[in-house]
Amino acid sequence: MLEETSSTILKGLNKQQQEAVQTCDTSCLVLAGAGCGKTSVITRKILWLLKEEKIPSHKLAALTFTNKAANEMQNRLKKSLEKKERENLSISTFHSLGLSILRKHYEQANLTSQFSLIDPQDVQKLIKEICDELTIYDTAKIRQIPFIISRYKNQNLNPKQATELANQFDFAETEMIDLANQVYWSYEDKLQAYNLADFDDLLLKPLNLLIHNEIVKNDFGRRFQHILVDEYQDTNECQYQLLIHLIQDDPNSFLPAPHFTAVGDDNQSIYEWRGANPQNLNQLKADFPNLKIIPLEQNYRSTNTILNASNALIDKNDSIISKKLWSELGMGEPIILKNLPNNIEEANKITRMIAHHHLINQTSLDDYCILYRSNHQAEPLERNLKQLGLNYKVSGGISLFNRSEIKILLAYLKLMVNPLDNVSFLRIINTPRREIGDKTISQLINYAEHKQLSLLEACNSQGLQGVFTEKICQRLAYFHYWITKQRQEMIIDIEQGITSLIKKIEFYDWLREQAKHKKTAENQIERVKNLKQWLINIQAKNEHYDLADIIHHLNLAERLEDQDNNKHAALNLMTIHAAKGLEFPYVYLIGLEEGNLPHYNNTHNEQGLAEERRLVYVAMTRAKKQLTLSYAHNKQTAKGVVKLLPSRFLKDIPDDYIQSQSKELSAEEKKQEKAFYLNRMKELFATKKD
């Protein structure tokens, strides 16, 4: 471990960064432009608060939006802090902190200690069940309801408040608002009855406890002396209020009033569609008159050509403080702009440009990234890359948690943790098959509702004798007995318990029977084995965790990538949203057409258009050395050809920074390119023959 002093903590930081680190006598807002070293500022400030301000580690908290960001902070601090200091320091996501509050104060939130988190797919199923009860059958409308309810919760609105304020909402049509309000009441009742919380509840419930419950207020609201918040521009109303109520002054404490450091960039606020409120940056200035605002403008990532073009684009938006990013990396290469006849030709041209650049410069495929607005734009790119034989990976594919085999196994574990979890019960009662048909399940649901029991409790109820045959009663009673017994095994030894569970339900054999192809079953089994090992590893790293803690940990994971991901160098394909926080030497932004970027849904008002402009800004500032932009004149669809117009955002980029057409290839370069493609085809042919 390194001994940190004031000089070593500040070493390598520029003047603005040093000011942000040393501002501790008041709350401050650090407006960190793209690539301006915000993570360094946060981690160095944690060290400064510990070493120079002498704030105890248990009095500090850093809040992030992703587990990846939290882990990066912890890793950076490893070499500078003792193990005990790191363990006492709270570095987590907002949702993880909220879960900690609920796990400790579940009774005040009207939950039991065995409460479970319901995932988004099961939320949709639960809402479908409610809609059936309310005779709402329009599938398209039902799919929108979870997003509206989530919006309510992000704004700290309960069903009563949402109903009273219905005529003030403009984020959905009036009919949809009315439908969602009807469902919201029943949705909350069912979550309560099933002892469940959704992900939004991990913010909403803790916030209400901090506001209304003195026990929780004294425990968490007055615990921290300084809180650092990363990506502050992505906070919603609940998160903003959580921050306010987590730094309440303790009248009985001799310590100075608590402060916070919010680090963010209003120009990179691209999550308004899921509840983020960039106006929270302005609200900070209003709520904290002594707030110190420090802009970070020196960029350590990109060339000045890329930065100047990005500055010109984002200047069209109203910013809290105008920032002009600059770099010591020189002007670099001009931005390349390609206009192609159609989207198919665009995919063909961009992939061949990358193949040629990769060949000539002998670069790694990891250095390249193609960005797009929507996932469907990846399809023609993938087809071309396969033909070229270029290795690639698509970010934002199917999450491990969305795989059917994983959801089944986790449902067993969730039901063991929370016997009131009817959603998990219904997923596994007949998976694998137990000769318990749909009619039996329907009758069991009616019986459980009448007796006010959970479905698992109903399986062991004496009253079932008058509803089902003796054979069915025995099957239901055995399922209750078996889940209870399996839970006890899991408490004693999680590794042995999971192994026993998989064996007793003959899970691997069932997956082989269900799969259409042998390879599919092999991949599913491999994923189940990886999940099992991951569960074991979680407990090994957190010895105090019980099964409930492990399941909550899993539910809060941002996303588990499949373990069989290709580990070789690969070209990156991803949406702009997925690329936030990342950087690549060579970035290709495609689909710069009206209706796509900006998306037609966001062209009807200035607020939506501003977010689309921020989206392009984020995409452009991912590039370190070279940026290529492209658009098509037409789009080929199943219904025919659609004429396209270039994105209005292209007009915001000065011509000085753009090279419209790249130079012609030399004869030698054309020869190398031809040889490259020929060799690729030979490799592909050899692979198919094998």
N, C-alpha and C positions, 0 to 999 in steps of 0.2 A: 504493500500500500504506500502511495506517495504522500508525503507530508505537504499539505496545501497551505500556502501563505497568500497574502493579498496580491503579491506580485505574480505568483504562479497562476492564481485563479484568473487574473486579468490578462495574462500573457497571450498575445496573438489576436486579441480583440481590438476592433477599431474603436474610435472615440464614442460613437453612438452606442455601440454594444456595451462598452464599459459603463456608460451613464445608466443604461438599463439595469445592469447588474448591481450597481452601487446605490440605486434609488430604493431605499428601504424605510424612510421615515414617512412615506405616504404611499397610497395606492397608485399604480401606474399602468398605462396602456402602451404596449410596445407594438407599433404598427410595422410589422416585419414583412417587407416585400419578398417576392418569390426568390428563393436562393440566397437570402441574406443572413443565414446562420441563426435562425430562431431557436433551434434545438440546443445549440451551443450556449445561447444566452440563458435559456431556462436551466440547463444543468449547471452552468457556472454560477447562476444566481442562487441555486440551492446550496452550493458549496459556500458562497459568500454569507448567506444567512446563517449557516451552521458555524462556520469558522470565525467570521468577523463580527457578526451580530450576536453570536452565542445563543441563538434560538435552539432549544432542544429539538432533536429530530422528530419526536412524537408530536411536536407542535407545528410541523410543516406538512403540507399536502400539495401534490401536483396532480392536476386533473387533465386527462387527455380524452380523445374520442375513439381511439383504437388501442387494442392490446399491443399491437406492433409498436406504436409510439411510446407506450408505457414501458415496454421491454427495452426499447432503445435507450430511454433515459436511464433505466436501472443498470444497463450494461455499461453506459458511459461513466456512471458513478462508482462502479465496482472497484476500480483501482484507487479511488480517492477516499473511500469511506470504510470504516470498520463494519464487519458483518452486522453487529448489533445496531449500529446507526442506520444501516440500510433497511433492516427489518422493521425498525420503529418508524421509518419514513413512509408516509402514505403516498405511493405513486400508483394511480389506477385510472380507469375510465369513470365517467360520471355514473354509468350504470352499475359498475362494480361497487362503488361507494354506496350507492342507493341500496344495493343488495345487502351490504354489510349492515346498514341501518335497519333494514327489514328483518334480517336474520336475528338481530339482537332484540328488536322491539316489535316482533310479529304480533303480539297480543294487542298492542295499541293500534295496529293497523287492521284489526279484526281478522287475522289469519291464525292458523295453528303453526307449530314449529315444523310441520311436515309439508308446508305449502310448496307447490311446484310452479315453474315458469312454463307458460304455454308458448309454443313456437308459432311463427306467422302462418304456416300451413294449417295448423290446428285451429288457429283463430278464425281462419276462413271457413273451416268446417263447422265450428261452433256458431258462427254468424249465419251460415246456411241453414242450420238446424232451427235457429230463432226465426229466420225468414219463413221457413215452412210453417211454423206455428202461427205466424202473422199473415199467412197466405200471400207472401211476396215471392213470386216465382221468376222474375226477370233476371236471368243469369248475369247479364252485363251490369245491371244496377247493383246486384248483390256483391259483385267483385269490387265495386267502388266503396262500399260501406266501411270496410276496415280502415281505409286510408282517411276517411272523414273522422271516424272515431279517434284514430291516432292523432289527427290534427287537433281535435278537442283536448285530448289529454296533454299534448305538447303545449297547449295554451292554458293549462291548468283549469279546465272547465269540466265540471261533473255533469251528469245528464240534465239536472234541473237548470243549471246555468246555460248549457248548450241550447236547451229548448227556449229559454227566455230571450236569448240573444240571436235566435235563428235568423231574423230578418236583417241582421247586420253582416252576415257572412257572404263573401263573394268568391270563395274558392271552389264552389260547386253550384250546380243549378238548384233552384228552390225546391224542386221535387225531390232531388237527392238528399238535400239537407233534412227535409221532413222525414224521409224514409230512415235515414241514419239516426235521427233523434228517437224515432220509435224503437229501433233496434238497440240503441245505447242503453236504455233502462234495463232491458232483459239481459243484455250482454254482461253488464256489471253484476246483476243478480246471480247469473250462472257462474261467473268467476268466483263470487263469494261462496256459493253453494259447493263448488268443486274444489275449494281451497287453492285456487290458482291466481297467478298474477301474470299479466303480459309485460312485454319489455317497457312499454311506456309507464307502467305502474312502478317500475324501479326508479323513476324520477318523480312521478306524481304523488305516490303514497309517502315517500320520505319527506317531500316538500311540505305536505299537509301536516305531517307529524312535527316537523321543525317549527311550523307556524302555530299549531294549536296545542301541542303537547309539551308541558314544562319539563317532563322527564327527558324526552328526546332533545329538547332545546338545550338543557343543561349538559347533556352527554355529548352531543355532536355539534350543536350550534355554537358552543363556546370552547370547543376543543382546540382549534387551530389559531396560531399566531400569524401565519402567512400562508396564503394559498396562491399557487401559480396555475394558470389555465392556458393550455395550448389550443391553437386553432379556435380562438374565441369567436371569430366571425360565424362559426357554425352552431353556436348555441341557440336553443329555442327558448321560449318564455319560461318553461319549467327550470331549465338549466341556469338561466339568468337569476331566477328567484332563489334557486338552491345556493348559488354562490353568495348572494346577499345574506341568506340566513345561516350560512356556515361560518361567517366572519362577524357574528354579533359580539359586541363588546360585553365583557363580563364585569359587572359593577363591583364584584368582590375580589377581582384580581388586581395585583400590584403591577402587572405587566402593562406595557403600552397598548394602545388600541390596535386591534388586528388590521392587517392590510392585505391587498392582493396584487398580483401582477398578471394582467391579461395580455397574452401575446396572440396577435392575429393580423389579418390583412383583409380589409373590406373588398379589395379587388379580387380576392380568391373565394368569395362567398358564392358557392355553386350548389347549395343544398336547400334552397328556399322551398323547393317542391316537397321536401319531407319535413318541413316545420322549422328549419333554421331561419333566424331572424337577424339579418345584417344590421338592422336598426338598433340592436342591442349595443353596438359600439357607440352610437349617439346617446343611447339611454344612460350609458356609464357616465358620460360627460355631464348629463343633467342631474343624475343621482349623487355624483361625487364631485362637487365643485372644485376640490383641491387635487383632482386627478391630474397626474403628470403624463403628458403624451410625448412619446419618443419614437420618431420614425427611423427605421433602418433602411438605407437605400443602397449601400454597397453590395452588389451581387457577386457571389463567388462561383457561379455556375456557368453563365452564358456569355457569349460575345456581345459587344456593344451594338452590333447590327440587330441582333435578336432583341436586345433590351430596348433599343430606340424604337423599333417597330411596335413592340408590345406597349411601350409607354404611350405612343401615338394612338393606339387603339383604345386603351383604357381611359385616356384623357376625355373621351366622349361621355364617360359616366361621371356622376357627381360623387366625389370621394370625400371622406372626412378630412383628410389632409392630403393634398396632392403630393405624390411621391414620384421622383424621377430616378429609376434604377440605373446604376452605372456599374462598370466593371473595369478592372485593370487587365483584362484578358485581350484587349485590342478589339478592332472592328470585326475581324474574322470574315468568313465567306458571306456573300449576299444570300438573301432568301430566294429560293427557287419557287416560281409559281407555274403550275401546269394547268392548262385548260384542255379537256379531252372531249371527244364527241359524245360519249355516254359513260355510265357508271361501270360497265363491263370493261371498256377500254381503259378507264381510270385505274381499275384494279390491276389490269394487265401491265400498264405502263409503270405504275409505282413499284410493283413487285420486281419487274425487270430492272428498274433503276437500282433497287437495293441489291439485286443479284450482281449487277455489274460493279457497283461500288465495293461490295464485299470482295469480289474477285480481284479487282485492280489494287485495292488498298490492303488486302489480307487482314481485314478487321474481324473481330468476333461478332457473330450474329446477335449476341446479347446487347451489342451497342445500338441496335436499331429498334425503333418502335413506330408502329402505325397506329394513329389515333383516329377515332371516329365518334360520332354523336350517339349512334344506336347499335346494339349488338348485331342486328341483321346485316349490317354493312360488312361484316367479317366474311360472309359466305363466299363472294367472288374472290376475295383475297386468298382464302384458304385453298380454293380450287387451283389458283395459279401457283401458289407456293408448293402444293403437292406435285404439280407438273414439273416445276423447276427442281424439285428434290431438296428444297430448303427447309431445314428444321425450324419449327415455330411453336409458340404456345399462346393460347388464348386465355387471358385473364377474365375472371367473371363468369366462368363456366358453372357447371352444377356443383353446388356446395356439397361436401361430404354429408352434412346434416340433412340434406334434401334427398339423399339416396334412400330408396325404400327399405333396403335391408338394415340400414343404420337407424332409421326412424322406428322400425319394429323393435329392434334390440333396446333402444333407449326408452321406448314406451313401457317395456317390462320393468326397467329400472325405475322409471318415474312412478309407476303404480306401486312399486315396493316402498318408495319413499313417501308417497302421498296416496293412501287408500281411497281418498275422496276424488281422485282424478278420473272422472268419467271419460274424458277424451282419450286418455291412454288406454283405459279399459276397453273401449270399443275398437281401438286399433288392433288389440292383440287377443281378444277373447276367442277368436276363431282363426288365428294366424300363428303358427300353422294350424290346420283344421283340427277341431275337437268335436266334430259332429254336433255343433251348436248352431242351428240355422238362423236365418234372418227373422223368421216368425218368433222364435224363442227370444231372441234379443229384443225385438219390439215389445213383446209382452213383459219382459224383464224391466225394460225402461218404464213402462206404464206402472208396473208394480212398485218400482223404486220411488217414482215420483209420488205415488199415492201414500207410501209409507214414510216418505221423506228420508230415504236412505241413499247412500251412494250405490252404484251398480255392484261394486265388489262386496259391500255389506249385504246387499240384497241377495247375493248368491248363497249366503249362509243363514238366511232368514227362515225360521220355522214355518212362516206363512206360505212359503212356496209350494207346500204340499197340496194346497187347494187350487193351484194355478197350473202346475206342470205334472207330467207323468213322473213316476218314481225314478225312471232311468235318467230323465233330464235333470231332476233335482239332484241326483247323485253326481252328475257331471258338473253342475254349477257349484255344488258344495266342495267337490274335489278341487276345482280351480281356486276357490277361496283358500282352502287348506294349503294347496301347493304354493301359491303366491306368498302366503304368510310364512311357510317353512323356508322358502327360498330367500325371503328377506332376512330371516335369522342367520342363514348360511352366509349371506353377504355381509352382515354386521361382523361376524367372526373373522372372515377372511375374504376380502373383495376379490382377489385373484382367483381363489378356489371357487367362490360363489359364481363369478361370471363363467368360468369354465364349466361348472356344473349346469348352469342355466342353458348354455349353448348346447350342451350334450343332451339334456333332458327333453328339450323341444326339438331335438334332431334338426337343428337349424341348417347346418351345412347340407344335409341330405335334401331338405326341403328346398333350399336355394337351387340345388342341382336339378330338382324335378321341375321347378317353375321356369328356369331359364330356357330360352329358345336355342341358345348356343353354349357349348361347353366353356368357351373363353369368357362369356358373360358371367357364368357361375363362378369361375376361378377368380375373376376380378372382384366380385361381390364378397366372396369368402376372404380374399386378401384384405379388403377394406374392413371387414368385421374383425379380423385378427389385429389389424392396425389400431382400430378403435379400442379393442380390449387392452392392447399394450399401452395405449395412451392413457386409459383409465388407471392402469396400474402405476404408470409413471407419475400421474398427478398426485396419487396418494403417497408415493415414495418421496416426492418433493415437499409434501404438506402432510406430515405425519398426524397432525391433529384433525385432518379432514375425515368426516364420516361420509356415508354414501350420499346423503343429501348435499353436502358441500361439493362433492365431486360432480354431481349432476348439475348443480348451479354453475359450477366452473365451466362445464361443457356448454351449457346454454348461453353463456356470455362470451364464448369464443367468437371472434369476428367471423372467421371462416376457416375450416380445416381444408387445406389443399390435399387432394388425393396423394397417397404415399407413393403411387407408381408414376408420379410426374416424371417426365423426361429430364434427366440431370445434365444432358449435354447442352452446349450453347444453342440458344434458340432465339429467333426473331420474335419480338413482342407484339401482340395484337391486343388492343384494349380500348374501352371507352374512355373518354376524357375524364369522367368522374372517377374511374378506377385508377387513373394515372396521377391523381393529385398526391403530391408529396414525393413523387418519383422524378428521376432525371435520366436522360439518355443522350449520348453524343449526337445521334442522328434521329431526328423526329420527322415523321411524315403525317401531316394532318389532311385527311381527305374529306370530301363531301361538303365543301364550302359553298352550298347553294341555299337560296331562299326556300324556306319551308323545312329545311333540314338543319341548317346552322346559320341563322337562327331557326329554331323549330317553329312550325306554324302555330303551335299552341301558345307560344310566348311572344307573338308579334302584334298583339292587340292592345298592349299597354306598355308604358315606359318601364314599369317595374320588371315585367317579364323579359323585355328586350335587354335591359341592363344585365340581368342574370346570364342571358345568352352571350353577351359581349364578354362577361367575366369568364365564361366557359372557354371561349376562344383564347382569351388572355392566359388562362391556366395552361391550355394546350401548348401555346407558343413558348411559354417560359419553362417547359420541360426540356427544351433543346439546349444542349451545351455548345456544340460546334456548328451544326448545320440544320436548318429548318426548311422543309419543303411543304408547300401548300398546294392543294389541287381542287378542281371542281369540274363537273361535267355539264354539258349543254342539254343532254337528254338522259332519261332514266328508263331502262327497259323493265317493264313489269308484266305480270301475267295478263293484264288487261290491255297491254299495248305500250306505246312509247309516250312518255310524259315529258313535255318541254320544261327545262329548268332555267332559272336566272342565277347569275353569280351572287354570292352573299354580299349584302350591303357592307359587311365588315371589311371586305377587301379594299373598299374605297377609303377606309380609315388608315390604311397603311401607306406611308409615303413611297412613291416610286423609287426614291433614292436607295431604298434598302432591298429592292426586288430585282432579281434577274429572271426575266420572263421565260427565256428558253436557254437550256444548257447548250454548251458547245457540241459540235459534231464530234463523234468518236474518230480517232485516228485509225489508219488501216491496221496498225498493230493491235490497238485496243479492240477493234471489231474481230480480229482473228482470235484474240484471247477469249472474247465473249463467246464466239462460236464454239471454241474448244471446250469452254466451261459447260455450256448447255449440252454438248455432245457427251461429255463425260458423265453429266448428271443422268442423261437418258440411259447410258450404258449401266450405271449403277442401279437405276430403277428396274431395268430389264433383268439384270442379274438377280435382284432381290425377288422379283415375281417368279423367276424360274426356279429359285431355291424353294 
